[in-house]
Amino acid sequence: MAKPTGHDWYLRDWFASLGLKQRDLVTKLDYLPNSAHRIWHSLQQYRRDDIETIAALLQIEPFELLMPPDEAMALRRLRSAIAEVTQTDPVPAETAGPTATPARRRA
């Protein structure tokens, strides 16, 4: 199997940010020590089930393992702010100002 050519997930960063170590792959997820070592050091490419299992351990979304923790947390804050804004009461029509009318299509 060819060695991965670049850094394409952030396993170590996530583990560090949550105070976990490589050993937790073995103790908490029942990975064999050799498998944990290969995954941790990117000697083998990750698989979908690895991502899902590890994301569940970390209590994050699987796609978040593919981005740095700081970026994922910023995205979470953004999504939370958007959800908060969209759940506020709409502005009354009389104070909202004029609305754009759709352009008429020529026949």
C-alpha positions in Angstrom: 0.0 0.0 0.0 1.3 3.4 -0.9 2.1 5.8 2.0 -0.3 8.8 2.2 1.2 11.8 0.5 -0.2 14.5 2.7 -1.9 15.4 5.9 -5.6 15.0 5.3 -7.2 14.7 8.7 -6.7 16.1 12.1 -6.8 13.1 14.5 -3.8 14.2 16.6 -5.0 17.8 16.9 -8.5 16.7 18.0 -7.0 14.2 20.6 -4.7 16.9 21.9 -7.5 19.5 22.2 -9.5 17.0 24.3 -6.6 15.7 26.4 -6.6 12.3 24.8 -3.6 10.2 23.6 -2.9 7.5 21.0 -3.4 4.9 23.8 -7.1 5.9 23.9 -7.6 4.3 20.5 -6.7 1.0 22.1 -8.3 1.4 25.5 -11.5 3.1 24.5 -12.1 1.8 21.0 -10.5 -1.6 21.2 -8.1 -1.0 18.3 -5.2 -3.3 18.2 -2.0 -1.5 19.3 -0.4 -1.9 15.8 -3.5 -0.6 14.1 -3.7 2.4 16.5 0.0 3.1 15.7 -0.6 3.0 11.9 -3.7 5.2 12.1 -2.1 7.7 14.5 1.1 8.1 12.4 -0.8 8.1 9.1 1.0 4.9 7.9 -2.4 3.6 6.8 -5.1 5.7 5.2 -8.2 6.1 7.4 -11.4 4.4 6.5 -15.0 5.7 6.8 -15.7 3.4 9.8 -12.5 4.8 11.5 -13.8 8.3 11.1 -17.2 7.5 12.4 -15.9 5.5 15.4 -13.4 8.1 16.4 -15.8 11.0 15.9 -18.3 9.2 18.2 -15.6 8.9 20.8 -14.7 12.6 20.5 -18.4 13.6 20.4 -17.9 15.5 17.2 -19.3 15.2 13.7 -17.3 12.9 11.4 -16.6 15.7 8.9 -15.0 17.8 11.8 -12.1 15.3 11.9 -11.1 16.6 8.5 -10.6 20.1 9.7 -8.6 21.7 12.5 -10.4 21.8 15.9 -10.3 25.7 15.9 -11.9 25.8 12.5 -14.6 23.3 13.5 -15.4 25.3 16.6 -15.6 28.5 14.7 -18.0 26.8 12.3 -20.0 25.6 15.2 -20.2 29.1 16.6 -21.2 30.5 13.3 -24.0 27.9 12.9 -25.2 28.6 16.4 -25.3 32.3 15.7 -27.2 31.8 12.5 -29.7 29.5 14.3 -30.2 32.1 17.0 -30.8 34.9 14.4 -33.2 32.9 12.3 -35.3 32.0 15.4 -35.9 35.7 16.4 -39.2 37.4 15.6 -39.4 38.7 12.1 -39.3 42.5 11.6 -42.9 43.9 11.1 -43.6 44.7 7.4 -44.3 48.4 8.1 -40.8 48.9 9.6 -38.9 46.7 7.2 -38.9 49.1 4.4 -39.8 48.6 0.7 -39.4 45.1 -0.7 -38.2 44.4 -4.1 -40.8 43.3 -6.6 -40.0 40.6 -9.0 -39.1 41.7 -12.5 -41.6 40.9 -15.2 -40.6 38.5 -17.9 -41.0 39.5 -21.4 -43.1 37.2 -23.6 
